[in-house]
Amino acid sequence: MVAGFVASTALVLPGISGALMLTILGNYELATASLVQFYWPVILSIGVGVIAGVLFMSRLIQNLLNHYTQSTYAAMVGLVAGSSRFLIH
């Protein structure tokens, strides 16, 4: 569930790869193998983590945008600019 929670930040924040997050956590192979074999316990636990992560991160970003608008936009632009460097190579 924790891996799904962390990887779900890629759905909300620009410039972050969910697959990369799963790879860093060491769960990418487990997640893909579980999807191929339809191993429901792993699929459901990662899915619950993703849903919880999206709900939490969207609330957090909404709160940050309401209170720290310029800093939040600057951080998001920084994420996009930083990730675009790897698209060129």
Gaussian input, Z-matrix of N, CA and C with variables (Angstrom, degrees):
# hf/3-21g

backbone

0 1
 N
 C     1     B1
 C     2     B2     1     A1
 N     3     B3     2     A2     1     D1
 C     4     B4     3     A3     2     D2
 C     5     B5     4     A4     3     D3
 N     6     B6     5     A5     4     D4
 C     7     B7     6     A6     5     D5
 C     8     B8     7     A7     6     D6
 N     9     B9     8     A8     7     D7
 C    10    B10     9     A9     8     D8
 C    11    B11    10    A10     9     D9
 N    12    B12    11    A11    10    D10
 C    13    B13    12    A12    11    D11
 C    14    B14    13    A13    12    D12
 N    15    B15    14    A14    13    D13
 C    16    B16    15    A15    14    D14
 C    17    B17    16    A16    15    D15
 N    18    B18    17    A17    16    D16
 C    19    B19    18    A18    17    D17
 C    20    B20    19    A19    18    D18
 N    21    B21    20    A20    19    D19
 C    22    B22    21    A21    20    D20
 C    23    B23    22    A22    21    D21
 N    24    B24    23    A23    22    D22
 C    25    B25    24    A24    23    D23
 C    26    B26    25    A25    24    D24
 N    27    B27    26    A26    25    D25
 C    28    B28    27    A27    26    D26
 C    29    B29    28    A28    27    D27
 N    30    B30    29    A29    28    D28
 C    31    B31    30    A30    29    D29
 C    32    B32    31    A31    30    D30
 N    33    B33    32    A32    31    D31
 C    34    B34    33    A33    32    D32
 C    35    B35    34    A34    33    D33
 N    36    B36    35    A35    34    D34
 C    37    B37    36    A36    35    D35
 C    38    B38    37    A37    36    D36
 N    39    B39    38    A38    37    D37
 C    40    B40    39    A39    38    D38
 C    41    B41    40    A40    39    D39
 N    42    B42    41    A41    40    D40
 C    43    B43    42    A42    41    D41
 C    44    B44    43    A43    42    D42
 N    45    B45    44    A44    43    D43
 C    46    B46    45    A45    44    D44
 C    47    B47    46    A46    45    D45
 N    48    B48    47    A47    46    D46
 C    49    B49    48    A48    47    D47
 C    50    B50    49    A49    48    D48
 N    51    B51    50    A50    49    D49
 C    52    B52    51    A51    50    D50
 C    53    B53    52    A52    51    D51
 N    54    B54    53    A53    52    D52
 C    55    B55    54    A54    53    D53
 C    56    B56    55    A55    54    D54
 N    57    B57    56    A56    55    D55
 C    58    B58    57    A57    56    D56
 C    59    B59    58    A58    57    D57
 N    60    B60    59    A59    58    D58
 C    61    B61    60    A60    59    D59
 C    62    B62    61    A61    60    D60
 N    63    B63    62    A62    61    D61
 C    64    B64    63    A63    62    D62
 C    65    B65    64    A64    63    D63
 N    66    B66    65    A65    64    D64
 C    67    B67    66    A66    65    D65
 C    68    B68    67    A67    66    D66
 N    69    B69    68    A68    67    D67
 C    70    B70    69    A69    68    D68
 C    71    B71    70    A70    69    D69
 N    72    B72    71    A71    70    D70
 C    73    B73    72    A72    71    D71
 C    74    B74    73    A73    72    D72
 N    75    B75    74    A74    73    D73
 C    76    B76    75    A75    74    D74
 C    77    B77    76    A76    75    D75
 N    78    B78    77    A77    76    D76
 C    79    B79    78    A78    77    D77
 C    80    B80    79    A79    78    D78
 N    81    B81    80    A80    79    D79
 C    82    B82    81    A81    80    D80
 C    83    B83    82    A82    81    D81
 N    84    B84    83    A83    82    D82
 C    85    B85    84    A84    83    D83
 C    86    B86    85    A85    84    D84
 N    87    B87    86    A86    85    D85
 C    88    B88    87    A87    86    D86
 C    89    B89    88    A88    87    D87
 N    90    B90    89    A89    88    D88
 C    91    B91    90    A90    89    D89
 C    92    B92    91    A91    90    D90
 N    93    B93    92    A92    91    D91
 C    94    B94    93    A93    92    D92
 C    95    B95    94    A94    93    D93
 N    96    B96    95    A95    94    D94
 C    97    B97    96    A96    95    D95
 C    98    B98    97    A97    96    D96
 N    99    B99    98    A98    97    D97
 C   100   B100    99    A99    98    D98
 C   101   B101   100   A100    99    D99
 N   102   B102   101   A101   100   D100
 C   103   B103   102   A102   101   D101
 C   104   B104   103   A103   102   D102
 N   105   B105   104   A104   103   D103
 C   106   B106   105   A105   104   D104
 C   107   B107   106   A106   105   D105
 N   108   B108   107   A107   106   D106
 C   109   B109   108   A108   107   D107
 C   110   B110   109   A109   108   D108
 N   111   B111   110   A110   109   D109
 C   112   B112   111   A111   110   D110
 C   113   B113   112   A112   111   D111
 N   114   B114   113   A113   112   D112
 C   115   B115   114   A114   113   D113
 C   116   B116   115   A115   114   D114
 N   117   B117   116   A116   115   D115
 C   118   B118   117   A117   116   D116
 C   119   B119   118   A118   117   D117
 N   120   B120   119   A119   118   D118
 C   121   B121   120   A120   119   D119
 C   122   B122   121   A121   120   D120
 N   123   B123   122   A122   121   D121
 C   124   B124   123   A123   122   D122
 C   125   B125   124   A124   123   D123
 N   126   B126   125   A125   124   D124
 C   127   B127   126   A126   125   D125
 C   128   B128   127   A127   126   D126
 N   129   B129   128   A128   127   D127
 C   130   B130   129   A129   128   D128
 C   131   B131   130   A130   129   D129
 N   132   B132   131   A131   130   D130
 C   133   B133   132   A132   131   D131
 C   134   B134   133   A133   132   D132
 N   135   B135   134   A134   133   D133
 C   136   B136   135   A135   134   D134
 C   137   B137   136   A136   135   D135
 N   138   B138   137   A137   136   D136
 C   139   B139   138   A138   137   D137
 C   140   B140   139   A139   138   D138
 N   141   B141   140   A140   139   D139
 C   142   B142   141   A141   140   D140
 C   143   B143   142   A142   141   D141
 N   144   B144   143   A143   142   D142
 C   145   B145   144   A144   143   D143
 C   146   B146   145   A145   144   D144
 N   147   B147   146   A146   145   D145
 C   148   B148   147   A147   146   D146
 C   149   B149   148   A148   147   D147
 N   150   B150   149   A149   148   D148
 C   151   B151   150   A150   149   D149
 C   152   B152   151   A151   150   D150
 N   153   B153   152   A152   151   D151
 C   154   B154   153   A153   152   D152
 C   155   B155   154   A154   153   D153
 N   156   B156   155   A155   154   D154
 C   157   B157   156   A156   155   D155
 C   158   B158   157   A157   156   D156
 N   159   B159   158   A158   157   D157
 C   160   B160   159   A159   158   D158
 C   161   B161   160   A160   159   D159
 N   162   B162   161   A161   160   D160
 C   163   B163   162   A162   161   D161
 C   164   B164   163   A163   162   D162
 N   165   B165   164   A164   163   D163
 C   166   B166   165   A165   164   D164
 C   167   B167   166   A166   165   D165
 N   168   B168   167   A167   166   D166
 C   169   B169   168   A168   167   D167
 C   170   B170   169   A169   168   D168
 N   171   B171   170   A170   169   D169
 C   172   B172   171   A171   170   D170
 C   173   B173   172   A172   171   D171
 N   174   B174   173   A173   172   D172
 C   175   B175   174   A174   173   D173
 C   176   B176   175   A175   174   D174
 N   177   B177   176   A176   175   D175
 C   178   B178   177   A177   176   D176
 C   179   B179   178   A178   177   D177
 N   180   B180   179   A179   178   D178
 C   181   B181   180   A180   179   D179
 C   182   B182   181   A181   180   D180
 N   183   B183   182   A182   181   D181
 C   184   B184   183   A183   182   D182
 C   185   B185   184   A184   183   D183
 N   186   B186   185   A185   184   D184
 C   187   B187   186   A186   185   D185
 C   188   B188   187   A187   186   D186
 N   189   B189   188   A188   187   D187
 C   190   B190   189   A189   188   D188
 C   191   B191   190   A190   189   D189
 N   192   B192   191   A191   190   D190
 C   193   B193   192   A192   191   D191
 C   194   B194   193   A193   192   D192
 N   195   B195   194   A194   193   D193
 C   196   B196   195   A195   194   D194
 C   197   B197   196   A196   195   D195
 N   198   B198   197   A197   196   D196
 C   199   B199   198   A198   197   D197
 C   200   B200   199   A199   198   D198
 N   201   B201   200   A200   199   D199
 C   202   B202   201   A201   200   D200
 C   203   B203   202   A202   201   D201
 N   204   B204   203   A203   202   D202
 C   205   B205   204   A204   203   D203
 C   206   B206   205   A205   204   D204
 N   207   B207   206   A206   205   D205
 C   208   B208   207   A207   206   D206
 C   209   B209   208   A208   207   D207
 N   210   B210   209   A209   208   D208
 C   211   B211   210   A210   209   D209
 C   212   B212   211   A211   210   D210
 N   213   B213   212   A212   211   D211
 C   214   B214   213   A213   212   D212
 C   215   B215   214   A214   213   D213
 N   216   B216   215   A215   214   D214
 C   217   B217   216   A216   215   D215
 C   218   B218   217   A217   216   D216
 N   219   B219   218   A218   217   D217
 C   220   B220   219   A219   218   D218
 C   221   B221   220   A220   219   D219
 N   222   B222   221   A221   220   D220
 C   223   B223   222   A222   221   D221
 C   224   B224   223   A223   222   D222
 N   225   B225   224   A224   223   D223
 C   226   B226   225   A225   224   D224
 C   227   B227   226   A226   225   D225
 N   228   B228   227   A227   226   D226
 C   229   B229   228   A228   227   D227
 C   230   B230   229   A229   228   D228
 N   231   B231   230   A230   229   D229
 C   232   B232   231   A231   230   D230
 C   233   B233   232   A232   231   D231
 N   234   B234   233   A233   232   D232
 C   235   B235   234   A234   233   D233
 C   236   B236   235   A235   234   D234
 N   237   B237   236   A236   235   D235
 C   238   B238   237   A237   236   D236
 C   239   B239   238   A238   237   D237
 N   240   B240   239   A239   238   D238
 C   241   B241   240   A240   239   D239
 C   242   B242   241   A241   240   D240
 N   243   B243   242   A242   241   D241
 C   244   B244   243   A243   242   D242
 C   245   B245   244   A244   243   D243
 N   246   B246   245   A245   244   D244
 C   247   B247   246   A246   245   D245
 C   248   B248   247   A247   246   D246
 N   249   B249   248   A248   247   D247
 C   250   B250   249   A249   248   D248
 C   251   B251   250   A250   249   D249
 N   252   B252   251   A251   250   D250
 C   253   B253   252   A252   251   D251
 C   254   B254   253   A253   252   D252
 N   255   B255   254   A254   253   D253
 C   256   B256   255   A255   254   D254
 C   257   B257   256   A256   255   D255
 N   258   B258   257   A257   256   D256
 C   259   B259   258   A258   257   D257
 C   260   B260   259   A259   258   D258
 N   261   B261   260   A260   259   D259
 C   262   B262   261   A261   260   D260
 C   263   B263   262   A262   261   D261
 N   264   B264   263   A263   262   D262
 C   265   B265   264   A264   263   D263
 C   266   B266   265   A265   264   D264

   B1=1.4442
   B2=1.5204
   B3=1.3304
   B4=1.4639
   B5=1.5271
   B6=1.3134
   B7=1.4699
   B8=1.5234
   B9=1.3166
   B10=1.4571
   B11=1.5115
   B12=1.3316
   B13=1.4552
   B14=1.5216
   B15=1.3279
   B16=1.4740
   B17=1.5284
   B18=1.3175
   B19=1.4660
   B20=1.5236
   B21=1.3199
   B22=1.4690
   B23=1.5211
   B24=1.3152
   B25=1.4666
   B26=1.5228
   B27=1.3264
   B28=1.4601
   B29=1.5256
   B30=1.3106
   B31=1.4585
   B32=1.5185
   B33=1.3220
   B34=1.4575
   B35=1.5263
   B36=1.3068
   B37=1.4609
   B38=1.5236
   B39=1.3133
   B40=1.4659
   B41=1.5272
   B42=1.3140
   B43=1.4552
   B44=1.5122
   B45=1.3287
   B46=1.4613
   B47=1.5236
   B48=1.3201
   B49=1.4533
   B50=1.5258
   B51=1.3143
   B52=1.4582
   B53=1.5197
   B54=1.3310
   B55=1.4603
   B56=1.5262
   B57=1.3234
   B58=1.4576
   B59=1.5228
   B60=1.3147
   B61=1.4660
   B62=1.5250
   B63=1.3335
   B64=1.4647
   B65=1.5247
   B66=1.3218
   B67=1.4665
   B68=1.5206
   B69=1.3212
   B70=1.4616
   B71=1.5169
   B72=1.3327
   B73=1.4629
   B74=1.5299
   B75=1.3317
   B76=1.4622
   B77=1.5148
   B78=1.3190
   B79=1.4563
   B80=1.5135
   B81=1.3132
   B82=1.4645
   B83=1.5339
   B84=1.3149
   B85=1.4611
   B86=1.5214
   B87=1.3251
   B88=1.4690
   B89=1.5267
   B90=1.3243
   B91=1.4644
   B92=1.5266
   B93=1.3184
   B94=1.4642
   B95=1.5291
   B96=1.3287
   B97=1.4653
   B98=1.5325
   B99=1.3079
   B100=1.4638
   B101=1.5205
   B102=1.3291
   B103=1.4612
   B104=1.5263
   B105=1.3322
   B106=1.4642
   B107=1.5325
   B108=1.3455
   B109=1.4711
   B110=1.5251
   B111=1.3263
   B112=1.4624
   B113=1.5256
   B114=1.3171
   B115=1.4594
   B116=1.5207
   B117=1.3232
   B118=1.4520
   B119=1.5214
   B120=1.3352
   B121=1.4709
   B122=1.5333
   B123=1.3177
   B124=1.4616
   B125=1.5275
   B126=1.3301
   B127=1.4588
   B128=1.5188
   B129=1.3309
   B130=1.4630
   B131=1.5238
   B132=1.3340
   B133=1.4652
   B134=1.5239
   B135=1.3103
   B136=1.4661
   B137=1.5220
   B138=1.3242
   B139=1.4636
   B140=1.5211
   B141=1.3270
   B142=1.4684
   B143=1.5208
   B144=1.3214
   B145=1.4597
   B146=1.5185
   B147=1.3190
   B148=1.4646
   B149=1.5275
   B150=1.3140
   B151=1.4660
   B152=1.5227
   B153=1.3277
   B154=1.4718
   B155=1.5282
   B156=1.3192
   B157=1.4554
   B158=1.5153
   B159=1.3296
   B160=1.4660
   B161=1.5196
   B162=1.3315
   B163=1.4649
   B164=1.5288
   B165=1.3211
   B166=1.4634
   B167=1.5231
   B168=1.3330
   B169=1.4667
   B170=1.5244
   B171=1.3199
   B172=1.4622
   B173=1.5270
   B174=1.3259
   B175=1.4739
   B176=1.5309
   B177=1.3239
   B178=1.4561
   B179=1.5275
   B180=1.3243
   B181=1.4599
   B182=1.5263
   B183=1.3255
   B184=1.4623
   B185=1.5261
   B186=1.3218
   B187=1.4631
   B188=1.5303
   B189=1.3141
   B190=1.4659
   B191=1.5240
   B192=1.3291
   B193=1.4683
   B194=1.5297
   B195=1.3168
   B196=1.4670
   B197=1.5223
   B198=1.3330
   B199=1.4632
   B200=1.5289
   B201=1.3205
   B202=1.4702
   B203=1.5256
   B204=1.3044
   B205=1.4631
   B206=1.5231
   B207=1.3096
   B208=1.4653
   B209=1.5201
   B210=1.2989
   B211=1.4686
   B212=1.5263
   B213=1.3175
   B214=1.4632
   B215=1.5190
   B216=1.3235
   B217=1.4672
   B218=1.5267
   B219=1.3135
   B220=1.4658
   B221=1.5215
   B222=1.3124
   B223=1.4704
   B224=1.5253
   B225=1.3299
   B226=1.4687
   B227=1.5228
   B228=1.3173
   B229=1.4675
   B230=1.5260
   B231=1.3189
   B232=1.4615
   B233=1.5143
   B234=1.3290
   B235=1.4640
   B236=1.5240
   B237=1.3170
   B238=1.4719
   B239=1.5231
   B240=1.3285
   B241=1.4600
   B242=1.5272
   B243=1.3110
   B244=1.4669
   B245=1.5125
   B246=1.3225
   B247=1.4648
   B248=1.5213
   B249=1.3214
   B250=1.4565
   B251=1.5222
   B252=1.2999
   B253=1.4580
   B254=1.5209
   B255=1.3201
   B256=1.4658
   B257=1.5124
   B258=1.3164
   B259=1.4520
   B260=1.5182
   B261=1.3072
   B262=1.4603
   B263=1.5285
   B264=1.3033
   B265=1.4663
   B266=1.4621
   A1=111.25
   A2=116.38
   A3=120.57
   A4=110.14
   A5=117.04
   A6=120.08
   A7=110.60
   A8=117.57
   A9=120.78
   A10=111.92
   A11=116.63
   A12=121.59
   A13=110.20
   A14=116.58
   A15=120.77
   A16=110.52
   A17=117.13
   A18=120.04
   A19=112.03
   A20=117.08
   A21=119.38
   A22=112.73
   A23=117.44
   A24=118.75
   A25=110.57
   A26=116.75
   A27=120.58
   A28=111.53
   A29=117.43
   A30=120.27
   A31=111.67
   A32=116.79
   A33=121.06
   A34=111.38
   A35=117.35
   A36=121.17
   A37=110.91
   A38=117.44
   A39=119.49
   A40=111.20
   A41=116.05
   A42=120.75
   A43=114.84
   A44=117.85
   A45=120.95
   A46=107.87
   A47=116.57
   A48=122.26
   A49=110.23
   A50=116.33
   A51=120.86
   A52=111.92
   A53=116.35
   A54=120.01
   A55=110.83
   A56=116.45
   A57=119.63
   A58=110.75
   A59=117.02
   A60=120.26
   A61=110.78
   A62=117.01
   A63=119.90
   A64=111.23
   A65=117.15
   A66=120.43
   A67=110.81
   A68=117.27
   A69=120.85
   A70=110.43
   A71=116.43
   A72=120.63
   A73=112.74
   A74=116.87
   A75=120.84
   A76=113.67
   A77=117.88
   A78=121.40
   A79=114.47
   A80=118.01
   A81=120.25
   A82=111.30
   A83=117.20
   A84=120.82
   A85=110.80
   A86=116.44
   A87=120.59
   A88=110.69
   A89=116.58
   A90=120.54
   A91=111.21
   A92=117.65
   A93=119.94
   A94=111.50
   A95=117.18
   A96=120.19
   A97=110.61
   A98=116.95
   A99=120.65
   A100=111.31
   A101=117.06
   A102=120.04
   A103=111.79
   A104=116.69
   A105=120.66
   A106=110.34
   A107=116.41
   A108=121.35
   A109=112.75
   A110=117.93
   A111=123.09
   A112=111.69
   A113=116.14
   A114=122.03
   A115=107.95
   A116=116.26
   A117=123.57
   A118=116.15
   A119=120.67
   A120=117.67
   A121=113.50
   A122=117.68
   A123=121.19
   A124=109.97
   A125=117.21
   A126=120.66
   A127=110.63
   A128=117.04
   A129=120.46
   A130=112.26
   A131=117.28
   A132=118.19
   A133=111.34
   A134=117.73
   A135=120.08
   A136=109.78
   A137=116.97
   A138=120.53
   A139=113.02
   A140=116.90
   A141=120.21
   A142=109.85
   A143=116.83
   A144=120.59
   A145=112.20
   A146=117.00
   A147=121.26
   A148=110.36
   A149=116.85
   A150=120.11
   A151=110.67
   A152=116.20
   A153=119.76
   A154=110.64
   A155=117.17
   A156=121.11
   A157=112.80
   A158=117.23
   A159=120.48
   A160=110.10
   A161=116.64
   A162=119.57
   A163=111.07
   A164=116.67
   A165=120.47
   A166=111.81
   A167=116.81
   A168=120.16
   A169=111.71
   A170=118.22
   A171=118.92
   A172=110.50
   A173=117.02
   A174=120.05
   A175=110.76
   A176=116.20
   A177=120.29
   A178=110.85
   A179=116.82
   A180=120.40
   A181=110.71
   A182=116.78
   A183=119.42
   A184=110.80
   A185=116.58
   A186=121.24
   A187=110.76
   A188=116.90
   A189=120.35
   A190=111.61
   A191=116.84
   A192=119.87
   A193=111.15
   A194=116.88
   A195=119.81
   A196=112.49
   A197=117.21
   A198=120.42
   A199=113.91
   A200=117.77
   A201=122.28
   A202=108.78
   A203=116.43
   A204=121.64
   A205=112.49
   A206=117.73
   A207=119.98
   A208=111.82
   A209=117.73
   A210=120.58
   A211=111.39
   A212=116.21
   A213=119.68
   A214=110.98
   A215=116.59
   A216=119.36
   A217=111.06
   A218=117.30
   A219=120.21
   A220=110.79
   A221=117.08
   A222=120.35
   A223=110.96
   A224=117.19
   A225=120.16
   A226=111.89
   A227=116.14
   A228=119.42
   A229=109.49
   A230=117.19
   A231=120.70
   A232=112.60
   A233=117.36
   A234=120.42
   A235=111.27
   A236=116.42
   A237=120.11
   A238=110.40
   A239=117.54
   A240=120.63
   A241=111.07
   A242=116.58
   A243=119.76
   A244=112.78
   A245=116.95
   A246=119.16
   A247=111.44
   A248=118.75
   A249=120.22
   A250=111.88
   A251=117.37
   A252=120.82
   A253=111.30
   A254=116.08
   A255=120.38
   A256=112.25
   A257=118.39
   A258=120.96
   A259=111.52
   A260=116.73
   A261=121.32
   A262=110.37
   A263=117.08
   A264=120.56
   A265=110.49
   D1=-37.34
   D2=-179.48
   D3=-63.45
   D4=-40.67
   D5=179.32
   D6=-63.03
   D7=-41.59
   D8=176.95
   D9=-64.89
   D10=-38.59
   D11=178.94
   D12=-62.60
   D13=-47.70
   D14=-178.71
   D15=-68.19
   D16=-42.32
   D17=-178.55
   D18=-67.50
   D19=-24.77
   D20=-179.05
   D21=-68.76
   D22=-14.65
   D23=176.36
   D24=-61.46
   D25=-25.73
   D26=178.76
   D27=-67.64
   D28=-23.98
   D29=178.68
   D30=-76.91
   D31=-23.90
   D32=-174.58
   D33=-105.51
   D34=-40.54
   D35=-177.65
   D36=-94.94
   D37=135.10
   D38=179.13
   D39=-76.48
   D40=148.10
   D41=173.31
   D42=86.14
   D43=4.82
   D44=179.97
   D45=-117.41
   D46=135.37
   D47=-178.09
   D48=-97.62
   D49=126.50
   D50=176.95
   D51=-65.73
   D52=-37.92
   D53=177.77
   D54=-64.39
   D55=-38.97
   D56=177.35
   D57=-64.29
   D58=-41.04
   D59=178.81
   D60=-62.56
   D61=-42.66
   D62=177.28
   D63=-65.25
   D64=-36.60
   D65=178.01
   D66=-66.06
   D67=-43.91
   D68=179.09
   D69=-61.09
   D70=-39.31
   D71=179.23
   D72=-77.43
   D73=-9.75
   D74=178.83
   D75=80.83
   D76=21.81
   D77=-177.16
   D78=-116.31
   D79=4.06
   D80=-177.01
   D81=-64.09
   D82=-46.27
   D83=-178.84
   D84=-64.28
   D85=-41.13
   D86=178.10
   D87=-62.60
   D88=-43.65
   D89=-178.72
   D90=-65.20
   D91=-45.82
   D92=-178.38
   D93=-69.18
   D94=-39.81
   D95=177.57
   D96=-64.49
   D97=-38.36
   D98=178.84
   D99=-66.29
   D100=-37.45
   D101=176.76
   D102=-66.97
   D103=-40.52
   D104=-179.36
   D105=-66.10
   D106=-40.62
   D107=-176.38
   D108=-92.29
   D109=0.75
   D110=-176.41
   D111=52.37
   D112=49.31
   D113=177.77
   D114=-86.01
   D115=93.90
   D116=-168.84
   D117=-60.81
   D118=-36.21
   D119=179.86
   D120=-58.88
   D121=-41.10
   D122=179.56
   D123=-74.27
   D124=-42.42
   D125=-179.93
   D126=-60.31
   D127=-45.43
   D128=-178.68
   D129=-68.26
   D130=-39.15
   D131=-179.47
   D132=-67.94
   D133=-40.74
   D134=176.33
   D135=-67.58
   D136=-39.81
   D137=178.72
   D138=-62.55
   D139=-41.47
   D140=177.14
   D141=-64.44
   D142=-40.06
   D143=176.65
   D144=-62.98
   D145=-39.47
   D146=178.94
   D147=-65.28
   D148=-45.08
   D149=179.90
   D150=-62.69
   D151=-45.79
   D152=179.02
   D153=-63.34
   D154=-40.46
   D155=-179.67
   D156=-65.92
   D157=-41.35
   D158=178.85
   D159=-64.86
   D160=-43.74
   D161=179.17
   D162=-62.99
   D163=-44.15
   D164=-179.26
   D165=-67.02
   D166=-48.20
   D167=-176.83
   D168=-67.57
   D169=-35.60
   D170=178.94
   D171=-67.20
   D172=-38.62
   D173=175.59
   D174=-65.84
   D175=-42.15
   D176=-179.72
   D177=-62.85
   D178=-46.01
   D179=-179.40
   D180=-66.52
   D181=-38.74
   D182=176.27
   D183=-61.02
   D184=-42.93
   D185=178.02
   D186=-64.13
   D187=-43.58
   D188=178.59
   D189=-63.95
   D190=-39.91
   D191=178.51
   D192=-66.44
   D193=-34.52
   D194=179.05
   D195=-71.04
   D196=-34.57
   D197=-174.33
   D198=-103.02
   D199=-31.72
   D200=-176.56
   D201=-132.92
   D202=63.81
   D203=-171.53
   D204=-59.59
   D205=-54.28
   D206=-175.73
   D207=-65.08
   D208=-42.12
   D209=180.00
   D210=-65.44
   D211=-38.62
   D212=179.36
   D213=-66.94
   D214=-45.00
   D215=176.72
   D216=-62.89
   D217=-38.71
   D218=178.46
   D219=-63.38
   D220=-40.78
   D221=178.20
   D222=-64.87
   D223=-41.08
   D224=179.60
   D225=-67.32
   D226=-41.05
   D227=176.43
   D228=-63.87
   D229=-38.54
   D230=176.82
   D231=-62.29
   D232=-40.15
   D233=177.10
   D234=-63.75
   D235=-43.52
   D236=179.64
   D237=-66.64
   D238=-44.94
   D239=-179.99
   D240=-64.10
   D241=-39.90
   D242=179.51
   D243=-67.65
   D244=-36.67
   D245=-179.37
   D246=-78.98
   D247=-25.48
   D248=179.91
   D249=-68.36
   D250=-20.93
   D251=176.63
   D252=-60.40
   D253=-35.58
   D254=-178.12
   D255=-80.30
   D256=-16.44
   D257=176.60
   D258=-74.48
   D259=-26.65
   D260=-178.01
   D261=-73.78
   D262=-34.98
   D263=-176.93
   D264=-78.21

